[in-house]
């Protein structure tokens, strides 16, 4: 039990580092939450600065990857533990303590978190994202469908520590999808901005 608690704490605190907010504050002297979608993630940061958006994407993915890597090193031989770290990192990004639990949508952090654990599933999820983006030109829809596809892909490809690993993947996907509730509402009303419009 102590391994789970330690791992969850490490994952949460790494995941909760608000890189998008910090980068925009440091280099633009602005609060990214007051522009665009009000989100601290890479997509909204890129509206202010494409370069900072790319850096945010990489850093958000790296904190998820780092949480899983740390869990693997600290608790070797416990294959369930890294999945807990991945879920905790996603939760930390979405509900960061430092920003009154109002964070990003968790897509990049989820990507980094599960890259080491379900690499084939992540590749398939990226393919799904790109296909949906190409057809509908909606980043949010691509993120939602790709997130939902990851636990299914991991299960079918026999990746992940079943049933716990698949449960952590599913819980992470659910958090990401629920965090997109405003995007879903806009898509239903056909007012969600399209990519490259």
N, C-alpha and C positions, 0 to 999 in steps of 0.2 A: 504493500500500500504506500509506503514512504517513497518508493521509486516513482509511482504514478503522480503523487503530490509534487515531488521535486520537479519531475518532467513537465507537469502542467504549469507550474510556476515559471520555469525557465521559458517554456514556449510562449506563455502569455506575455511575459515582460519583453521578450525579444519582439514578438509580434506587435506589441503596442507602441513601439517606437514610431512616431508619426513623421517619416522621412519627407513626405510631400509637403506637409505643413512647415517643417523646419527648413527645407530648402528654399521654399518661396519666401519665407520670413527672412532668411539670411541673405538671399541674392536679389530679391525684389522689394524687400521691406513691406510686404503685404501679407494679408491673411487670406490664404487660398479658399477658405470656407465662405468668404464674402463674394466670390465670383462664380460664374458658371453654374454648375450643379451644386456647389457648396461642399463638394466631396474633397477629401484629402488625397485621393488616389491619383495614379499616373495620368489617366484620361483628362481629369480636370486640371491638373498641373500643366499638362501639355497645352491647354488653351492659353495659358499665360506665357509659357516658354517650352517649345518642343524639346529643347535640350534637357531642361529640368524634368520634363515628363519622362524622357527615356531613363534618366538617372534614377528617378523615383521608381519606375518599373523594375529596374535591376536591383535596387536596394530593398524594395518590398519583397521581391522574390528571394533575395539572399537571406533576409531575416527568417523566412520560413525554412529555407534550406539549412541555415545555421542551427535552428532549433532542433530539427530532426537529426542533424549530424551530432550535436552535443548530446542528445539523448542516446544515440547509438554508442557513443564513446563512453559515456558515464555508466550505462547499463547494458553492456554487451551480453548477447545470449538471451535477451528478452525482446523478441520480435514485435510484441504488442506495443511496447513503450514508445518507439518512434512515431507510431500513428497517433498516440495521445499528444505527443509534442506538436505534430502537424496540425491537429485540430485546435490545440491551445493557441498556436501562433495565428491561425485564421481568426479565432475568437478575439485574440488580443488586438489584431489589426482593426476588426470591426467595432470592438468596444474598448478603446484605449482609456486607461485610467487617467492619463494626462490631459485628455480632451473631453472630460466629462462623459466618457463612454460613447462619444459620437465620432466614429472613425470612417474608414474607407469601406469598400465593398468586398475586399478579401480575395479578389481573383488572382492578382500577382502573387500574393503571399501563399495562397493555396497551390499555385503552380510550383513555387519553390519548395513548399513543404513536402509535396508528394512526388517530386521529380525523382528522388533517390529511391523511394519506396515502390512506386508504380510507374516506371519509366515508359513502358509500352502503352499503358493507359493514358499517360500524359500526352504522348505523341498523338494518340487517337483523338483525345480531347482538343488538342490544338488544330488537328485537321477538321474536326467538327466546327470549331470556332471560325476557322477561315472559310469553310463552305457556307455557313450561315451568314457570315459577314458579306461574302461575295454575292449571295443571292438577295439578301434583304437589306444590306448596308446599315445594319443596326448593331452597334458594338454591344449594347446591353443584351440583346437577344442572343447573340453569339456567346456571350459570357454565361448566360443562364443555361442554354442548351448544352454547352461544353461542360459546365459544372455538373449538370444532371447526368451527363453521359459517363463521367469518370468512374463512379462506383460500379456502374454496370459493366464498363470495359474491364475494370480491374477484376471483377468477379469472373467474367467470361474468359479472361486471359490468365486466370489463376494467379494473379498478383495480389498482394495484400495478405495480411494475417487474418484468416477467416475464423470466426465471424467478427471479431473485434475490429480488425483493420477495415473491413467493409463498412462496419457501423460508424467508425470515425470518419471515413471518406463520405459516407452518406450524410452524417451530421454536418460536416464542413460544407458540403454542397447545399444543404438546406439553409444554412446560415447565409451563404452567398446569395442564394435565390431570394430569400426573404428580404435581404438588404437591398435588393433591386426592386422593391415594391413600388417605388415612385416611377421607375422606368416602365414597369409593367402597366401601371395605370396610364402613363402617357402613350404607350404602345396601343393599348385598347382604345384610346381616344384618337389615335393616328396623329399624334403631335410630337412623338419622340424624334429628336434630330437625327438625321441620317449621316453616316460616315461620308466625309468629303463633299458635303452639301455646301 
